[in-house]
């Protein structure tokens, strides 16, 4: 099913004690969640602290700020990201008018349920470290809409964002008048990203789908590398009720003769993805077989990894992000970049190890287990579905030695809130339920009713206003005393995390 990577004919037989060989040998029977093979202890020696998250504040210039607000107001008149008409007709028509800018550079296309943005950021960091000019398109944003379009590893400036919108605005109006439905908010932003990348110009674009794959607005590109992060249940009303059904939509980004990088998947999802790869003669590399995590250990501010890539082993890789799932994201990102450079197919040599180490050490992922305050420690995480919450709960337990954890939860009404809360219940002492400012936010009292069923009435507090919820949670944590080690986790929605980030003085 896969021909990546080919074995060097001069390579000796694998060591029977090689930990990566254990992954290969046990792949057919092991639980996918048990992919991490622990190695012996290792001493971490890194220079400097964790990278600063790149979330821009509002423009300081009042005129620029107002112009950006005007663009945001115009975008807000369009269909939001949760209202969809499954078709790429409108975005394809827009691209045609713009001269198909998305075809002027190669691209790496990323889909999946969880981990897309973090994986995209890692891919971007790796490509940039190898002196390529990158464009990255991700969604949703944490605080500023400009975060969605990045050049050279940083969000575009407000001025450039405004200019890009004004440049394509006449074409938007032409498409709107010719189509049954106007271009949506996400379709316009996708068009802006592709135009900005061509204008830069970039050497490679790293593009995260908005939802699904086949009919997602981003799917007017033909990604040289298609990446599928772990698939789980989310957006079931639009994508399907099983991982296999959801995989059918996400497989739409796998194009003719592409290279497909597959994270560990449920069996039914893997079958669908592999079948699509065969249909289009795509080459497949699978986590746990062709690449994977050999070992990982918790380190100050993150973790130290040994990764098996398509071209060999990369050890002593420091990643300033927490949790086993981020280690798996790193393995996927590394394999994607190796595939982009032809490692394992056109070239036998692995990537330069020092460059790989340097790139991973710079990675940040705002709103993903991000510490924004100490005494007490406040951690933000954008988990919004049960699978994401389970991964976050595991990472929090591993990375933080909290004596008592208070959760602030504000979720969207269209999510599996019960599953999310159940995932957090074992690690959370008390939960403060709240709601963010989005029209999609679940009412705090409705959320509280579900929380009481899971946590019990004595462990649930209701604060409809997010500022009050943060204050209440911090107060509860402070009751433990300055040195007791209590913490606060803010989670449930990217919007909740973004608004909390602003309230706590970030951005």
C-alpha positions as CSV (number, residue, x, y, z in Angstrom):
1,X,0.0,0.0,0.0
2,X,3.0,2.3,0.7
3,X,6.3,2.7,-1.0
4,X,7.8,5.3,1.4
5,X,10.6,5.2,2.4
6,X,12.6,2.7,0.3
7,X,15.2,0.7,2.2
8,X,18.8,1.4,1.3
9,X,20.2,-1.8,-0.1
10,X,23.3,-1.3,1.9
11,X,21.5,-0.9,5.1
12,X,22.0,-3.6,7.7
13,X,19.2,-5.6,9.1
14,X,17.2,-3.7,11.8
15,X,18.4,-4.2,15.3
16,X,15.9,-6.4,17.1
17,X,16.1,-4.0,20.0
18,X,15.4,-0.9,17.9
19,X,12.4,0.8,19.6
20,X,11.0,1.9,16.2
21,X,11.0,-1.7,15.0
22,X,8.7,-2.4,18.0
23,X,6.2,0.1,16.5
24,X,6.3,-1.7,13.2
25,X,6.0,-5.2,14.7
26,X,3.1,-4.4,16.9
27,X,1.2,-2.0,14.6
28,X,-1.5,-4.5,13.8
29,X,-2.5,-5.3,17.4
30,X,-1.7,-2.2,19.5
31,X,-4.0,0.6,20.5
32,X,-3.2,3.6,18.4
33,X,-3.1,5.7,21.5
34,X,-0.1,3.7,22.8
35,X,2.3,4.7,20.0
36,X,4.8,6.4,22.3
37,X,7.6,4.1,23.2
38,X,9.4,5.4,26.3
39,X,13.2,5.6,26.1
40,X,15.8,5.9,28.9
41,X,16.2,9.1,30.8
42,X,17.9,12.0,29.0
43,X,19.2,15.3,30.2
44,X,17.7,18.4,28.5
45,X,20.1,21.2,27.6
46,X,18.5,24.0,25.6
47,X,19.2,27.6,25.3
48,X,16.6,30.3,25.8
49,X,13.0,29.9,26.8
50,X,9.8,29.0,24.9
51,X,9.0,31.1,21.9
52,X,6.6,34.0,22.2
53,X,3.2,33.4,20.7
54,X,2.5,35.4,17.6
55,X,-1.0,36.8,18.2
56,X,-1.2,40.4,17.0
57,X,-3.0,43.1,18.9
58,X,-5.3,45.7,17.4
59,X,-3.4,48.2,15.2
60,X,-2.0,51.2,17.1
61,X,-2.8,53.6,14.3
62,X,-6.5,54.6,14.8
63,X,-7.0,55.0,11.0
64,X,-5.6,51.6,10.3
65,X,-7.7,50.1,13.1
66,X,-10.8,51.6,11.7
67,X,-10.1,50.4,8.2
68,X,-9.6,46.9,9.6
69,X,-12.9,47.1,11.5
70,X,-14.6,48.2,8.2
71,X,-13.2,45.1,6.5
72,X,-14.3,42.9,9.4
73,X,-17.8,44.5,9.3
74,X,-18.1,43.8,5.5
75,X,-17.0,40.2,6.0
76,X,-19.5,39.8,8.8
77,X,-22.3,40.4,6.3
78,X,-21.5,37.1,4.6
79,X,-22.3,33.6,5.6
80,X,-20.5,32.6,8.7
81,X,-18.2,29.6,8.9
82,X,-20.9,27.3,10.2
83,X,-23.3,28.0,7.3
84,X,-22.2,26.1,4.3
85,X,-23.3,25.2,0.8
86,X,-21.2,22.2,-0.1
87,X,-19.6,23.3,-3.3
88,X,-16.3,24.8,-4.6
89,X,-18.0,26.4,-7.5
90,X,-17.9,30.0,-6.1
91,X,-14.3,29.8,-4.9
92,X,-13.2,28.2,-8.2
93,X,-14.9,31.1,-10.1
94,X,-13.2,33.6,-7.9
95,X,-9.8,32.0,-8.5
96,X,-10.4,32.0,-12.2
97,X,-11.1,35.7,-12.2
98,X,-7.9,36.3,-10.2
99,X,-5.8,34.2,-12.6
100,X,-5.6,31.1,-10.4
101,X,-3.0,32.4,-7.9
102,X,-3.2,29.2,-6.0
103,X,-1.4,27.4,-8.8
104,X,1.7,29.7,-8.7
105,X,3.3,27.8,-5.8
106,X,3.4,24.3,-4.4
107,X,1.4,23.5,-1.4
108,X,1.0,21.2,1.6
109,X,-2.7,20.6,2.4
110,X,-3.8,19.6,5.9
111,X,-7.1,18.1,7.0
112,X,-8.2,16.0,10.0
113,X,-10.3,16.6,13.2
114,X,-7.7,17.7,15.7
115,X,-4.1,19.0,15.6
116,X,-4.3,20.7,12.2
117,X,-3.2,24.2,13.3
118,X,-0.3,23.0,15.5
119,X,0.8,20.7,12.7
120,X,0.6,23.5,10.2
121,X,2.8,25.7,12.4
122,X,5.4,23.0,12.8
123,X,5.5,22.4,9.0
124,X,5.8,26.2,8.5
125,X,8.7,26.4,11.0
126,X,10.5,23.5,9.3
127,X,10.2,24.9,5.8
128,X,11.3,28.4,7.0
129,X,14.3,26.9,8.7
130,X,15.3,25.5,5.3
131,X,15.2,29.0,3.8
132,X,11.9,28.7,2.0
133,X,9.4,31.6,2.0
134,X,6.2,30.3,3.5
135,X,2.5,31.2,3.4
136,X,0.3,29.7,6.0
137,X,-3.5,29.7,6.1
138,X,-5.2,28.4,9.2
139,X,-8.5,28.8,11.0
140,X,-10.2,29.9,13.2
141,X,-8.2,32.7,14.7
142,X,-7.6,33.1,18.4
143,X,-7.8,36.9,18.7
144,X,-7.1,38.7,15.4
145,X,-8.5,37.9,12.0
146,X,-5.1,38.7,10.5
147,X,-3.7,35.5,12.2
148,X,-5.3,33.4,9.6
149,X,-2.9,34.5,6.8
150,X,0.8,34.3,7.6
151,X,3.9,35.1,5.6
152,X,7.3,34.0,6.7
153,X,6.0,32.7,10.0
154,X,4.1,35.8,11.1
155,X,0.6,37.1,10.6
156,X,0.3,39.6,7.8
157,X,0.1,43.2,9.0
158,X,-3.3,44.9,9.3
159,X,-2.3,47.1,6.4
160,X,-1.5,44.2,4.1
161,X,-4.7,42.4,5.2
162,X,-6.8,45.5,4.3
163,X,-4.9,46.0,1.0
164,X,-5.5,42.4,0.0
165,X,-9.2,42.7,0.7
166,X,-9.5,45.9,-1.3
167,X,-7.6,44.4,-4.2
168,X,-10.0,41.5,-4.6
169,X,-13.2,43.3,-3.6
170,X,-14.3,44.1,-7.2
171,X,-13.9,40.4,-8.1
172,X,-16.0,39.4,-5.1
173,X,-18.8,41.6,-6.3
174,X,-18.6,40.1,-9.7
175,X,-18.9,36.5,-8.3
176,X,-21.6,37.5,-5.9
177,X,-23.8,38.8,-8.7
178,X,-23.3,35.8,-10.9
179,X,-23.8,33.0,-8.3
180,X,-26.9,31.7,-6.6
181,X,-25.3,32.4,-3.2
182,X,-22.8,35.1,-2.3
183,X,-19.2,34.1,-1.4
184,X,-19.1,33.1,2.3
185,X,-16.8,34.6,4.9
186,X,-14.5,31.7,4.7
187,X,-14.4,31.6,0.9
188,X,-13.4,35.3,0.8
189,X,-10.6,34.8,3.3
190,X,-9.4,31.8,1.4
191,X,-9.3,33.9,-1.8
192,X,-7.4,36.6,0.1
193,X,-4.9,34.1,1.4
194,X,-4.2,32.5,-2.0
195,X,-3.9,36.0,-3.6
196,X,-1.5,37.2,-0.8
197,X,0.7,34.2,-1.2
198,X,1.0,34.7,-5.0
199,X,1.7,38.4,-4.5
200,X,4.4,37.8,-1.9
201,X,5.4,35.5,-3.6
202,X,5.9,32.4,-1.4
203,X,7.9,29.3,-2.2
204,X,5.3,27.0,-0.6
205,X,1.9,27.4,1.0
206,X,0.8,25.5,4.1
207,X,-3.0,25.3,4.0
208,X,-5.4,24.0,6.6
209,X,-8.9,23.1,5.6
210,X,-11.8,24.8,7.2
211,X,-14.1,21.8,7.4
212,X,-14.1,18.4,5.7
213,X,-12.0,18.4,2.5
214,X,-13.9,17.6,-0.7
215,X,-16.0,20.7,-0.8
216,X,-13.9,22.9,1.5
217,X,-13.1,26.2,0.0
218,X,-9.4,25.5,0.3
219,X,-9.7,22.5,-2.0
220,X,-9.0,24.4,-5.2
221,X,-5.3,23.7,-4.7
222,X,-3.6,20.5,-5.7
223,X,-1.4,19.8,-2.7
224,X,1.9,18.1,-3.5
225,X,1.6,16.7,0.0
226,X,-1.7,15.9,1.7
227,X,-1.7,15.6,5.4
228,X,-4.4,13.9,7.4
229,X,-4.2,14.4,11.2
230,X,-6.3,12.1,13.5
231,X,-9.9,11.8,12.5
232,X,-12.6,11.7,15.2
233,X,-16.2,12.7,15.6
234,X,-16.9,16.4,15.0
235,X,-19.3,18.3,12.7
236,X,-21.2,15.1,12.5
237,X,-24.3,16.9,11.1
238,X,-22.3,17.8,8.0
239,X,-19.5,15.3,7.6
240,X,-20.9,12.0,8.8
241,X,-21.6,10.0,12.0
242,X,-18.6,7.7,11.9
243,X,-14.8,8.2,11.5
244,X,-15.1,6.3,8.2
245,X,-17.9,8.6,6.8
246,X,-15.9,11.7,7.9
247,X,-12.8,10.3,6.3
248,X,-14.7,10.1,3.0
249,X,-15.1,13.9,3.0
250,X,-11.5,14.5,4.2
251,X,-10.0,12.2,1.6
252,X,-11.1,14.8,-1.0
253,X,-7.8,16.6,-0.5
254,X,-5.8,13.6,-1.8
255,X,-4.9,14.4,-5.4
256,X,-3.4,12.5,-8.3
257,X,0.2,11.4,-7.7
258,X,0.4,13.3,-4.4
259,X,2.2,12.0,-1.3
260,X,-0.2,11.4,1.7
261,X,1.0,11.6,5.3
262,X,-1.4,9.8,7.5
263,X,-1.4,10.2,11.3
264,X,-2.7,7.3,13.3
265,X,-6.4,6.8,12.4
266,X,-9.3,4.7,13.4
267,X,-9.5,1.5,11.3
268,X,-12.5,2.5,9.3
269,X,-11.1,6.0,8.6
270,X,-7.7,4.5,7.5
271,X,-9.4,2.1,5.1
272,X,-11.2,5.0,3.4
273,X,-8.1,7.1,3.1
274,X,-5.9,4.3,1.8
275,X,-8.6,3.4,-0.8
276,X,-8.6,6.9,-2.1
277,X,-4.8,7.0,-2.2
278,X,-4.9,3.9,-4.4
279,X,-7.5,5.4,-6.7
280,X,-5.4,8.4,-7.5
281,X,-1.9,6.7,-7.4
282,X,-0.9,8.6,-4.4
283,X,2.1,7.5,-2.3
284,X,1.3,6.9,1.4
285,X,3.4,7.2,4.5
286,X,1.7,6.0,7.8
287,X,2.5,7.0,11.3
288,X,3.6,3.9,13.2
289,X,5.0,2.2,10.1
290,X,6.9,4.5,7.8
291,X,7.5,7.2,10.5
292,X,6.6,7.9,14.1
293,X,7.5,8.8,17.6
294,X,10.3,6.6,18.9
295,X,10.6,8.2,22.3
296,X,9.6,11.3,24.3
297,X,10.3,12.6,27.7
298,X,8.9,15.6,29.6
299,X,11.3,18.5,29.7
300,X,11.1,22.0,31.1
301,X,8.7,24.0,29.0
302,X,7.9,21.1,26.6
303,X,9.3,17.7,25.7
304,X,12.4,16.1,24.2
305,X,11.7,13.8,21.3
306,X,13.3,11.2,19.1
307,X,11.4,11.0,15.8
308,X,11.6,8.4,13.1
309,X,11.2,10.2,9.7
310,X,11.1,8.9,6.2
311,X,14.8,9.3,5.9
312,X,16.0,8.1,9.3
313,X,16.0,9.0,12.9
314,X,16.1,12.5,14.4
315,X,17.1,12.6,18.1
316,X,17.4,15.3,20.7
317,X,14.5,17.3,19.2
318,X,13.2,19.8,21.7
319,X,9.6,20.8,21.2
320,X,8.3,23.7,23.5
321,X,4.7,22.3,23.5
322,X,3.1,19.9,25.9
323,X,1.4,16.6,25.6
324,X,1.8,13.3,23.7
325,X,-0.5,14.5,20.9
326,X,2.0,17.3,20.1
327,X,4.7,14.8,19.8
328,X,2.6,12.9,17.2
329,X,1.9,16.2,15.5
330,X,5.6,16.8,15.3
331,X,6.2,13.4,13.7
332,X,3.5,14.1,11.1
333,X,4.9,17.5,10.4
334,X,8.4,16.2,9.9
335,X,7.3,13.5,7.5
336,X,5.3,16.0,5.5
337,X,8.3,18.3,5.1
338,X,10.5,15.3,4.3
339,X,8.0,14.2,1.6
340,X,7.9,17.8,0.2
341,X,11.7,17.7,-0.2
342,X,11.6,14.2,-1.7
343,X,13.2,12.4,1.2
344,X,12.5,8.7,1.0
345,X,11.8,8.8,-2.7
346,X,14.0,11.1,-4.8
347,X,16.7,11.5,-2.2
348,X,18.0,9.0,0.4
349,X,19.5,11.5,2.9
350,X,17.5,12.7,5.8
351,X,17.0,16.4,6.5
352,X,19.8,18.2,8.3
353,X,19.4,17.3,11.9
354,X,20.6,20.7,13.4
355,X,18.1,22.6,11.2
356,X,15.3,20.3,12.2
357,X,16.2,20.8,15.9
358,X,16.4,24.6,15.5
359,X,13.0,24.7,13.7
360,X,11.1,22.7,16.3
361,X,12.6,24.7,19.1
362,X,10.9,27.8,17.7
363,X,7.4,26.4,17.4
364,X,4.5,28.1,19.2
365,X,0.8,27.4,19.1
366,X,-1.3,30.1,20.8
367,X,-4.2,28.8,22.7
368,X,-3.0,25.2,22.8
369,X,-1.9,24.5,26.4
370,X,-0.6,28.1,26.5
371,X,0.5,29.4,29.9
372,X,-0.6,33.0,30.2
373,X,-0.3,33.7,33.9
374,X,1.4,32.4,37.0
375,X,0.5,32.4,40.8
376,X,-1.9,30.8,40.1
377,X,-1.0,29.2,36.8
378,X,-3.6,29.9,34.1
379,X,-3.5,27.6,31.0
380,X,-5.5,28.2,27.8
381,X,-6.5,25.4,25.5
382,X,-8.9,25.5,22.6
383,X,-10.2,21.9,22.9
384,X,-13.8,21.9,21.7
385,X,-14.6,18.2,21.1
386,X,-14.3,15.0,23.2
387,X,-11.2,13.8,21.4
388,X,-9.4,17.1,21.8
389,X,-10.5,17.3,25.4
390,X,-9.1,13.8,26.2
391,X,-5.8,14.8,24.6
392,X,-5.7,18.0,26.6
393,X,-6.6,16.2,29.9
394,X,-3.7,13.8,29.3
395,X,-1.3,16.6,28.5
396,X,-2.3,18.7,31.5
397,X,-1.8,15.7,33.9
398,X,1.6,15.0,32.4
399,X,3.0,18.5,32.1
400,X,1.6,20.3,35.2
401,X,1.8,19.0,38.7
402,X,-1.4,20.8,39.9
403,X,-2.6,20.0,43.4
404,X,-6.1,21.2,42.3
405,X,-7.4,22.2,38.9
406,X,-10.2,24.6,38.3
407,X,-11.7,24.6,34.8
408,X,-13.4,27.5,33.1
409,X,-15.5,26.1,30.3
410,X,-17.4,28.1,27.6
411,X,-18.5,26.0,24.6
412,X,-20.5,26.3,21.4
413,X,-24.0,25.0,21.3
414,X,-23.4,22.8,18.3
415,X,-20.6,20.7,20.0
416,X,-20.7,17.5,22.0
417,X,-20.5,19.3,25.3
418,X,-21.3,16.3,27.4
419,X,-18.4,14.4,25.9
420,X,-16.1,17.3,26.4
421,X,-17.0,17.7,30.1
422,X,-16.7,14.0,30.7
423,X,-13.2,14.0,29.3
424,X,-12.2,16.7,31.8
425,X,-14.0,15.4,34.9
426,X,-11.3,13.1,36.2
427,X,-8.7,15.9,36.4
428,X,-10.8,18.8,37.4
429,X,-11.8,19.6,41.0
430,X,-14.3,22.3,40.2
431,X,-15.7,23.8,37.0
432,X,-16.9,27.3,36.4
433,X,-19.2,27.4,33.4
434,X,-19.6,30.5,31.3
435,X,-20.2,31.7,27.8
436,X,-18.3,33.7,25.3
437,X,-19.6,36.5,23.1
438,X,-20.4,34.4,20.0
439,X,-23.9,33.9,18.9
440,X,-23.1,30.2,18.8
441,X,-22.2,30.1,22.5
442,X,-24.2,27.6,24.6
443,X,-26.2,29.4,27.3
444,X,-24.3,29.2,30.6
445,X,-27.3,27.8,32.5
446,X,-27.8,25.1,29.8
447,X,-24.2,24.2,30.0
448,X,-24.4,24.2,33.8
449,X,-27.3,21.7,33.8
450,X,-25.1,19.2,31.8
451,X,-22.1,19.9,34.0
452,X,-24.1,19.2,37.2
453,X,-25.0,15.8,35.8
454,X,-21.3,15.0,35.3
455,X,-19.5,16.8,38.2
456,X,-22.3,17.1,40.8
457,X,-23.8,20.3,42.0
458,X,-21.2,21.0,44.6
459,X,-18.4,21.1,41.9
460,X,-20.2,23.5,39.5
461,X,-20.3,27.3,39.6
462,X,-22.1,29.4,37.0
463,X,-20.8,32.8,35.9
464,X,-22.4,33.8,32.6
465,X,-19.9,36.6,32.0
466,X,-16.4,35.4,31.1
467,X,-14.6,38.1,33.1
468,X,-16.5,37.0,36.2
469,X,-15.8,33.3,35.4
470,X,-12.0,34.0,35.2
471,X,-12.1,35.9,38.4
472,X,-14.0,33.2,40.2
473,X,-11.7,30.4,39.0
474,X,-8.6,32.3,40.0
475,X,-10.0,33.1,43.4
476,X,-10.8,29.3,43.9
477,X,-7.2,28.5,42.9
478,X,-5.8,31.1,45.2
479,X,-7.6,29.6,48.1
480,X,-5.0,26.8,48.0
481,X,-2.3,29.3,48.9
482,X,0.6,30.7,46.9
483,X,2.7,27.6,47.0
484,X,0.1,24.9,46.9
485,X,0.2,24.5,43.2
486,X,-3.5,25.0,42.1
487,X,-4.1,25.9,38.5
488,X,-6.8,27.2,36.1
489,X,-7.6,25.7,32.7
490,X,-9.7,27.8,30.3
491,X,-11.2,25.7,27.5
492,X,-14.2,24.6,25.5
493,X,-13.9,26.9,22.4
494,X,-11.3,28.9,20.4
495,X,-13.5,31.9,21.0
496,X,-13.5,31.4,24.8
497,X,-9.7,31.1,24.8
498,X,-9.2,34.1,22.6
499,X,-11.4,36.3,24.7
500,X,-9.8,35.0,27.9
501,X,-6.4,35.8,26.4
502,X,-7.4,39.4,25.9
503,X,-8.8,39.7,29.4
504,X,-5.6,38.3,30.8
505,X,-3.6,40.9,29.1
506,X,-2.2,39.0,26.1
507,X,-2.6,40.9,22.9
